[in-house]
Every structure is written in C-alpha cells, then in structure tokens.
Amino acid sequence: MNKKAVGALAAAAAAVLALSACGSGGEASGASGDEAKGEISYWLWDSNQLPAYQQCADDFHTANPDITVKITQRGWDDYWSTLTNGFVAGTAPDVFTDHLAKYPEFAKTGQLLALDDAVANDHVDLTQYNKGLADLWVGEDGKRYGLPKDWDTISLFYNKKLAAGAGISDEQMKTLTWNPQDGGTYEKAIAHLTVDKNGKRGDEPGFDKTKVEVYGLGLNSSGSGQGQTEWSYLTGTTGWTHTDKNPWGTHFNYDDPKFQESIAWFAGLAEKGYMPKLETTVGASMADTFAAGKSVINAHGSWMIGQYTGHKGVDVGIAPTPTGPDGKRSSMFNGLADSVWAGTKKPAAAVKFAEYLGSAACQDVVASKAVVFPAIKSSSDKAEAAFKAKGVDVTPFTQQVKESTTFLFPIADKAAKVDGIMKPAMDAVVSGKQPASSLSQANDQVNSLFNK
C-alpha cells in the first residue's frame, strides 16, 4: 500500500480541481451484456501487491476470455500526477486503485463512474466487507464511487534485539500506556531505548541529545492534518476527533486543547532527542532507518508488515498501540478501493473487473500472499492465517478491528486545500519552529474554507 504522508496528495488533488468538470461522470448500469469485451487498463501503486493482482487479472481473463486486463504499477511519487494528467489527456486507466483522500474531488469533478446501479443489478453483497468500509466510498452526493479492496490499522514495529538489550520485554511492549502530560510508560520506553554516541540512554544523566546514535521512536513526517501513522493513534485516545462528523465534516478541531497538548508532547520527543528532527527525515525512508538499527520503535501501518519483517538480520516484533487516557487503544481505520474512470471507453468491461477485484475470488488470492488485509471479512481472516504461516503474528493490527477501537479516516471536501494549510502548520510545530497553539490560527483558516 506504501502510503506516505497523505500530504503528498495535495498537489495532485489540486490538479484535479483545475480540471473542473472535464469528465462527464455518469452511472454504470451493470457488468453483463455483449459490451463487456476488449482490453482494459488497471493501475496500482504498490509493487508488493502486483503479483497478487496480476494473478487476479489472469484468473479474471480465464473466466472472461473476451476481456484482457493490462496492469501498470507506478510508484507513489508519480502515481497521482500521472493519473490526473491522464484525466486531462483522456489516457487515464479504466480502473484504478483509489484513496479516501482523493476520491471526493475526483467525484466532484466528474472523473468517477458511479457504481450504484451496477452494484444493484449485479447483486454485489456490500455486507461481505468489514464494517464501515463500504460506507466510506459513498460520496457526499450519495453515490458509490468504489468497491473496497483492503483495510489497514496502525501498530508498533520494534527491534526485539535492541529492546531486549535495553531490558524491555515483549510483554512490556504489549502493555504500554500513554498520556499527553508525561507520555506514560510509552515515553519512558522511548527515552530508555534512545542511545547517544557515548552509549548514554535518553533517561540517564549525561545523555547528549545533539549526538544521538539510536532513536527510541522513528519519524516519518509531521503527519500533516491526518497523522495517520504519526500521532492519530494517540490523539484518538483523548476523545478528540478531526472533524465535527465523519464523513463529510465541515468543521475541523485543530484548535482543541486536547489535540494541541498531544501534538506538543509529540513534537517534544524531537526536542528531547528521543525522535529524529523533522528536517533530517526529508527524502529518507523510516523503514530503512529502522532496518539500519537507527530507531527502535516505528509506528506504522499494516501495509508495511512485509517490508519490516522482510529485513534480513533484524528480529522484528509487533506490539499494539499504547492504551491512552480513555483506557483503550486507538487506530485510524483506512481502506482503499477500486474506482472506474468516467472516461472509460469500455465501461461494462471495466465495471465487471472492478466488481471482480471486490469479490472473494480475487481477495482470497490477495490474502494468500500475506501482504495486506483484504476488505472482505472471510478473506481478511485468511490473510491473518497466511501471515501466521509465515511466522508473523499480526494480532496487534487485527485486534483493533475486533475490539472496535478504530475510527475512520477523516473524509471531507476541499481535502487538498485543507492539506495545503495544515502541512506547513504541522511541519512548523513538529520542527519546533512554532508552538502547538499556532494550530488555532491554521484551524481558523481551514474552517474558513467551509464558511464561504
């Protein structure tokens, strides 16, 4: 899934807005009939999932010999710009992997085919998906623009050797607590796991925060306005929510004292030397830094399981996120889907393949590869078993869903503009250039977008 900070989507989303209503939109009536033939294109960004989806495409062709699927995998960095340029040039893929931060503006500018009639006519069972996933892809206009393909939650990847060397057991990692005042046992663990170049730990006298050799906690980015992997698993335990309602909130809450106190704590980790400074992470891979033994704990998403556990010579543990002030754990619950481009010349074939991608036939194949968790409940269980067969205990990710400690990815209109305000504002706070209280001004700017 390789989803970097969602802030990277802003430029591409802005480009879509500039399209106005280049696409005509429309409604797919169904996947049956003589029209369902020819070659269609499908795009995705995660190379780790390419083998699974190539098998899905091959199986689909076997069952539907009149339809051939050509798959293109593009890296995250150019996926969205190439896609939006394709909308303008008329060369976009027939079917493509879509993101919750993107589809509202794609739908608004008429680039997506609504799937409601097709879902009804082809009897697609929306109850087969994990709770809440299908609802995420119903736009503000009440129309469906995607069929769920997978889901993800957040957990703590940690270097078992470095943790054990610091006297922190697997059991301690599983039972961490957090609060925004002093960080709880989570901060104590992070501090103790941090080591400077003289061998002093972060909680020992003489620790030099200017010469850190190993950080207790890795840093991906400031998290912009979502904080999916960076801080949302913490703020979610305080009673704070990104917006007044989800989806389609129109009032953001970045001025809430609970949020600002949490972000002040998070930014403080870098100031104390327990977490890398934001400027040092530009162009770097947090997972690679972890593999090099330069960070001990990385909060990251389930789509990264394969990458973290695939590092040779690194014994990786996975622990659940810390229990927060509300006495529970928390994780953002995100899910991708496959959407159909409104400009497709082969809508029947494209819809038929999109429905196949959303079926157990394909999602069982994805499950067998042990890369991500498919959206269908039964396929998700098979993925968990496939991970277990590879010696990977993914319970920290799945228990968030089973124990109902998740909250949905915030979906709102004007996402690109919101991100254009929040990314620099959050960068300034996490880099120590501005206090967390400065987020109130950014929040006013964000909310003014919805009051015009």
Salt bridges, closest charged atoms under 4 A:
ASP77 OD1 - LYS4 NZ 3.17
ASP152 OD2 - LYS3 NZ 2.40
ASP170 OD2 - LYS160 NZ 3.29
GLU187 OE2 - LYS272 NZ 2.69
ASP203 OD2 - HIS192 ND1 2.92
GLU213 OE2 - LYS294 NZ 2.63
ASP256 OD2 - LYS258 NZ 3.37
GLU271 OE2 - LYS209 NZ 2.86
ASP338 OD2 - LYS149 NZ 2.91
ASP364 OD2 - LYS382 NZ 2.92
GLU384 OE1 - LYS402 NZ 3.19
ASP413 OD2 - LYS108 NZ 2.74
ASP427 OD2 - LYS423 NZ 2.92
